[in-house]
Amino acid sequence: GLPAGIGEPMFGGVESRIAQIIFGIPAVKGLEFGSVRPLGSVNNDAFTLENDTVKTLTNHAGGILGGITNGMPVIFRVGIKPAPSIAKPQQTVDLRTGEATTIEVKGRHDPCIVPRAVPVVEAAAAIAIYDLILGNTQVKGRKA
């Protein structure tokens, strides 16, 4: 539901602002906006006019073109690393002796982010977008 025109073409772009806050979430290792296609001819979104509104027929760009929202849904995927404490024996170094050793973890000792990942990522993205909206309204002299 974001309108077209939020963001900036350089450092204040929607992707960079969302990425900044998303990468602040522990365990996030990757972020992808839209869909990654091998060729521009496949990736490009064709424009059309629908009810006096310019829209795209597809949304390969994920709702963002050149750092600015285009009126289509903003879509991104986040890669989260798996929990490191696993029951499988793992090679490590004993810091007291400096010797190679094996460690084996019994049970789970780190919190599982899976049930919390989606609402945390959505909330972080909402904060970034709201910050962009406030910035746009202040620059253009409008009240939020």
Secondary structure, DSSP 8 states (H G I E B T S, - for coil): ---TT-B-SSTT-HHHHHHHHHTTSTTEEEEEES---SSHHHH---EEEETTEEEESS-TTTTEETTEE-SS---EEEEE---S--SS-EEEEETTTTEEEEE---S--S---HHHHHHHHHHHHHHHHHHHHHHHHHHTT---
